[in-house]
Structure formats: C-alpha cells, structure tokens
Amino acid sequence: MTDHQVFNLPDLTLQSGVTCPDASLVYKTYGELAPDKSNVIVYPSAFGGRHMDMEWIVAEGRPMDPTKYFIVIMNMFGNGLSTSPSNATAPLDRAQAPQFTIYDNVMAQQRLLREVFGIERIALVFGRSMGAIQAFHWGALFPEQVARICCICGAARPSPHNQLFLQGLWATLTADENWKAGWFEDQPQRGLLALARVYAGWAMSQAFYREETWRDLDYASMEEFVVARWEGFLQRHDANDILAMFWSWQHADISANEIYKGDFDGALGAIQAKALIMPSRSDLYFRVEDNRREVARMPNAELRPIESIWGHMAGSWPEGAEDGRFIDEAVHELLAS
C-alpha cells in the first residue's frame, strides 16, 4: 500500500538536453477539486522534504485547508521518491543519473496538473526554502496561470554567499573516503555526520543556540538536538540524492531558461501573481536584503519578514507555533485577497 500517486514522464527531455527515459513525479493530493477547478494549491517539497514530512500543515482552519482547497504536494526530483540517483535505472543511473533543474521540476509539475486533472489555473503556489524557489519559478514560468505565490525562506536564485555555503556542504560530504568516481557506492557515514554538524550551525540562528531554544523541543542538550534532528534527518537520505538536491539548488535561477535568457530583472518583472515574500529575519541562507531587492522588481509583491530566532527553519516545524501563526495569518490574507 502507498499513500501517494505517481505521474510517469516517459522520454522526458530535460533542460540540459538529456532525455530521461522513465522519469516519474511522486505527489499526493488532499481535499476535493472544485467543479470549476479554482481551488488548487501547489505545495512543492523543500530540500530533503517528502510529502509525509510536509502534510502536518494540511489541516482544517489553516491556509492549507483540505475542506476548502485541493492541495497537491509535489516531491521534487532527487528527494528519493520522485526520480533520483537512488532509484534511477540504467543506463542513466549511478554517476550517470540525470541532473534536474528547478525549471525541470516546475515544467513536470505543470504537466502533471494539466494532464491528470485538467488544471490550468492555480490559486496559490506555497513553498518553503527550495519549495519557495520553485514557487518563484512557477510565477515566472506561468505568469497567467498562477494567481498567488507565497515564498517562505527562499529566493528567485541563490545569492553568491548562498552559493559558497552550498559549495562548502558539497565539499564536506564528498571528502568522505567512500566518494569514488563521482558516486557513493556505500553510505558515507563520516561524511553525513560531518555534514549534519555544518548544516545544524547554518539552519538555526546564533540566537536559537544562545537562548537554548532546543529546550523548547524537549532536548536535554544541544548535542542531543543535533544528533536527533540533523544527523537523523540526513542519514535517512541516500547521499547521492543529497548531492542531487544540492545541485538543483545551486543551479536555481528563474531567468536561466529560453524564456528569459538570463534576464533576471525581466523574469521578476514578468511575475503577475500577487506575491507574499516571507524571509526569516535570522535566516543565514536567504537574507531579507536579497528578497527586498527581488520584491522591488516584482509588480505585485509584498515583503513581510518573519521576526524569528529559528533561522532558516522559521515555521518549518510543528513546534514553532508562534512563527506558524504569523505565517498562517499572512497566507489567509493572501488567499482572501
């Protein structure tokens, strides 16, 4: 028994020009599609996230209300459920597994909605982190189809500093002795543990650790928090999938396609959707100032920072109730507009 659906994409031509013979996109739906198909919310996954990790936010009374909306959680390529290095088939497997851009993801998601459900109009694309990057892409690639986007702790493309951060993560993981010929044959346990230490320091803010906020999550020590939350999170993923998601993140840019041909300002200016851009004030990945510059180039966007010490994870976990309420109120306003 499975709790999801699979959309097969045979002979999918990627942005790179590579044809993936048997790509598949795993998704899950919640609620009922309205007769006029006007109640669609697209919720793309973030780095390392899968639909079962994200559905806690799908609840009556919250913005992702299945009694009102038809919500589609999309598992991005590389997350271990949709086509990923860990489940790719020969000859495009192992080190030859295809690399998917965010553009590839969004184009496949749009096909899924159109071909499976006949959906041509989307009420909201809601995303966090890499999901927010996908929401930006949705707004730029399908400006006449998307009514609203909400981007939490993300950006239309990674900043130079964010790129350097990603290079550091890549270098940390591939320093493991099991990295051979562009592939991990065995899980790099030492590399994953090292990566967890680096990731934990970046994902949460300095204030989160200084104020020992991990105690609010019922951890007895910072060490216990890092082991349980970050080592556990990374070790459940195939290391090759982790690198695939890093690659997609590094190469994300809403203007890096044949539509905009590198015109980043033009791509931002083409977003017709009413956009709510919500960075965390303490996020070390995606800074408020970077989002401020993006919003200034978008015709119908609002910047509403989250005043949180949870860093990049503001509103991403059920335990962050205060941040969650702030985000919920903002998204309710957006959906009512």
C-alpha positions in Angstrom: 0.0 0.0 0.0 1.2 3.5 -0.8 -0.1 6.9 0.3 0.8 8.7 -2.9 0.4 8.8 -6.6 3.0 8.5 -9.4 3.0 10.6 -12.6 5.1 8.9 -15.2 7.0 11.0 -17.7 8.5 8.7 -20.3 11.3 10.1 -22.5 11.3 13.4 -20.6 13.7 15.9 -22.2 15.4 17.9 -19.6 16.7 21.4 -19.8 20.2 20.0 -20.2 19.1 18.3 -23.4 19.3 14.8 -21.8 16.3 12.5 -22.4 15.3 10.7 -19.2 13.6 7.5 -20.5 11.5 6.8 -17.4 11.2 9.8 -15.2 8.4 9.9 -12.5 7.0 12.5 -10.2 5.5 11.4 -6.9 2.7 13.5 -5.5 -0.1 13.4 -3.0 -3.4 15.2 -3.1 -5.7 16.4 -0.2 -9.2 17.7 -0.4 -11.6 17.8 -3.4 -11.1 19.7 -6.7 -13.8 22.2 -7.2 -16.0 21.8 -10.3 -14.5 25.0 -11.8 -11.0 23.9 -10.7 -10.5 27.2 -8.9 -9.3 25.9 -5.5 -5.9 24.5 -6.4 -2.9 25.0 -4.1 0.5 23.6 -5.2 2.9 22.8 -2.4 6.4 21.8 -3.7 8.8 20.0 -1.4 12.0 21.6 0.1 15.5 20.2 0.4 15.2 16.7 1.9 11.5 17.0 2.4 8.9 14.5 1.3 5.1 14.7 1.3 4.8 12.9 4.6 7.1 15.4 6.3 5.0 18.3 5.0 1.4 17.3 5.5 1.3 18.4 9.1 0.4 21.9 7.8 -2.6 20.5 5.8 -5.4 20.9 8.3 -8.8 22.4 8.7 -8.7 26.1 9.7 -5.2 26.5 8.4 -4.4 28.0 5.0 -3.8 24.5 3.6 -7.4 23.6 4.5 -8.5 20.4 2.7 -12.2 21.3 3.3 -11.7 24.3 1.0 -8.8 23.6 -1.2 -7.4 20.9 -3.5 -3.8 20.7 -2.3 -1.1 18.9 -4.3 2.2 18.2 -2.6 4.9 17.7 -5.2 8.0 15.7 -4.4 10.9 17.3 -6.2 13.2 15.3 -8.3 16.2 14.0 -6.3 14.3 13.6 -3.0 14.3 9.8 -3.1 10.7 9.4 -4.1 10.5 11.1 -7.5 13.2 10.2 -9.9 16.5 10.4 -8.0 20.0 8.9 -8.3 19.0 6.3 -5.7 16.2 4.9 -7.9 17.3 5.8 -11.4 17.5 3.0 -13.9 20.3 2.1 -16.4 21.8 3.5 -18.4 21.1 6.8 -16.7 21.9 5.6 -13.2 24.7 5.8 -10.6 27.1 8.6 -11.6 25.3 9.0 -14.9 21.9 9.8 -13.2 20.3 12.9 -14.8 20.6 16.3 -13.1 17.3 18.1 -12.7 17.0 21.9 -12.6 14.2 23.7 -10.8 12.9 24.5 -14.2 12.7 20.8 -15.0 10.7 20.3 -11.8 8.2 23.0 -12.4 7.6 22.1 -16.0 6.9 18.5 -15.0 4.6 19.7 -12.2 2.7 21.8 -14.6 2.3 18.8 -17.0 1.0 16.7 -14.1 -1.7 19.2 -13.2 -2.7 19.7 -16.8 -2.7 16.1 -18.0 -4.0 14.4 -14.9 -6.5 16.9 -13.6 -7.1 19.4 -16.4 -5.9 22.2 -14.2 -4.9 25.4 -16.0 -5.3 27.9 -13.1 -3.6 27.8 -9.7 -4.9 29.8 -6.7 -1.6 29.6 -4.8 1.8 28.1 -5.0 3.2 27.9 -1.5 6.8 26.9 -0.8 9.5 26.9 1.9 13.2 27.0 1.1 13.7 25.0 -2.1 9.9 24.9 -2.3 10.0 28.7 -2.3 12.5 28.7 -5.1 10.0 26.5 -7.1 7.2 29.0 -6.2 9.3 31.8 -7.7 9.8 29.7 -10.8 6.0 29.0 -11.1 5.3 32.7 -11.0 7.9 33.5 -13.7 7.3 30.5 -16.0 3.4 30.5 -15.9 2.5 34.1 -15.0 -1.0 33.9 -16.5 -1.8 30.6 -14.6 -0.7 31.5 -11.1 -2.9 33.9 -9.1 -0.7 33.9 -5.9 2.7 32.8 -4.7 4.0 32.6 -1.1 7.7 32.1 -0.7 9.0 31.4 2.8 12.8 31.5 3.4 13.7 31.2 -0.3 14.8 33.3 -3.3 14.4 33.6 -7.0 18.1 32.4 -7.2 20.8 31.7 -4.7 23.0 34.7 -3.7 26.8 34.5 -4.1 27.1 33.8 -0.4 24.5 31.1 -0.6 26.4 29.5 -3.4 29.5 29.5 -1.3 27.6 27.8 1.5 26.4 25.1 -0.9 29.9 24.5 -2.2 31.0 24.0 1.5 28.3 21.4 2.0 29.3 19.6 -1.2 33.0 19.6 -0.2 32.2 18.4 3.3 30.2 15.4 2.1 32.4 14.4 -0.8 35.5 14.5 1.5 34.4 11.1 2.8 36.5 8.2 1.7 33.5 6.5 0.0 33.3 9.2 -2.6 34.6 7.4 -5.7 34.3 8.2 -9.4 31.5 10.7 -8.8 29.4 8.3 -6.8 28.8 6.9 -3.3 28.6 3.1 -3.6 28.2 2.9 0.2 26.6 5.5 2.5 29.4 7.9 3.7 28.6 7.8 7.4 31.5 10.0 8.4 30.6 12.5 5.7 27.0 12.6 6.7 27.8 13.1 10.4 30.2 16.0 9.4 27.5 17.4 7.1 25.0 17.4 9.9 27.3 19.5 12.1 27.8 22.1 9.4 24.1 22.1 8.5 22.9 22.4 12.1 25.1 25.5 12.5 23.6 27.2 9.4 20.0 26.1 9.6 19.3 27.6 13.0 20.4 31.1 14.1 23.0 32.1 16.6 20.2 33.3 18.9 18.5 29.9 18.7 21.6 28.3 20.3 22.4 31.2 22.6 19.0 31.1 24.1 19.0 27.3 24.2 15.7 27.2 22.3 16.3 23.5 21.7 15.0 23.0 25.2 11.5 24.0 23.9 11.8 21.0 21.7 12.3 18.7 24.7 16.0 18.1 24.1 18.3 18.0 27.1 21.3 19.4 25.3 22.5 21.0 22.1 24.3 17.7 21.3 21.0 15.7 21.6 19.3 18.2 19.3 21.9 18.0 16.6 22.1 14.2 16.8 18.3 13.7 16.7 17.3 16.4 14.3 20.1 16.8 11.9 22.1 13.6 11.9 18.8 11.7 11.8 17.4 13.9 9.0 20.5 13.5 6.8 21.1 9.8 7.5 17.7 8.8 6.2 18.6 10.0 2.7 20.8 8.4 0.2 24.0 10.6 0.0 23.8 10.7 -3.8 20.3 12.1 -3.6 21.5 14.8 -1.2 24.1 15.9 -3.7 21.4 15.9 -6.5 19.3 18.2 -4.4 22.3 20.4 -3.7 23.0 20.6 -7.5 19.4 21.6 -8.2 19.6 24.3 -5.5 22.9 25.6 -6.8 21.6 25.9 -10.4 18.3 27.5 -9.5 17.6 30.8 -11.3 14.2 31.9 -12.6 15.9 33.5 -15.6 18.1 30.6 -16.6 15.9 29.3 -19.5 15.0 30.1 -23.0 12.1 32.3 -22.0 14.2 34.9 -20.2 17.7 34.1 -21.4 19.4 35.3 -18.3 17.4 38.5 -17.9 16.8 38.2 -14.1 15.1 41.5 -13.7 12.8 40.7 -16.6 11.9 37.4 -15.1 11.0 39.0 -11.8 9.0 41.7 -13.6 7.0 39.1 -15.5 5.5 37.6 -12.3 1.9 38.7 -12.4 0.9 36.7 -9.3 0.2 38.5 -6.1 3.3 37.6 -4.2 4.0 37.3 -0.5 7.7 37.0 0.2 8.5 36.0 3.8 12.1 35.7 4.8 13.1 34.9 8.3 14.9 37.8 9.9 17.6 35.4 11.2 17.9 33.2 8.2 21.6 32.6 7.3 20.8 31.2 3.9 18.3 33.6 2.3 18.7 37.1 3.6 16.0 39.7 3.9 18.0 42.2 1.8 18.2 39.7 -1.1 14.4 39.3 -1.0 14.0 43.1 -0.7 15.9 43.6 -4.0 13.7 40.9 -5.7 10.4 42.4 -4.4 11.4 45.8 -5.7 11.5 44.3 -9.2 8.1 42.4 -8.9 5.0 44.3 -9.9 2.6 42.9 -7.2 4.8 41.7 -4.3 4.9 42.3 -0.6 7.9 41.7 1.7 6.8 40.5 5.1 9.8 39.3 7.2 9.2 36.7 10.0 10.6 38.0 13.3 12.0 34.8 14.4 15.2 33.4 16.0 14.6 30.0 14.4 16.8 31.0 11.4 16.1 29.2 8.2 13.7 26.8 9.9 11.2 29.5 10.9 7.7 28.0 10.6 9.1 24.7 9.2 8.5 22.5 12.2 5.2 22.0 14.1 6.8 23.1 17.3 7.5 26.6 16.1 3.9 27.7 16.9 4.5 31.4 17.1 6.1 31.6 13.7 3.4 29.2 12.3 0.7 31.5 13.5 2.3 34.6 11.9 2.7 32.7 8.6 -0.9 31.4 8.7 -2.3 34.8 9.2 -0.3 36.2 6.3 -1.3 33.4 4.0 -5.0 33.6 5.0 -4.8 37.3 4.0 -3.2 36.4 0.7 -5.8 33.8 -0.1 -8.6 36.2 0.8 -7.3 38.9 -1.5 
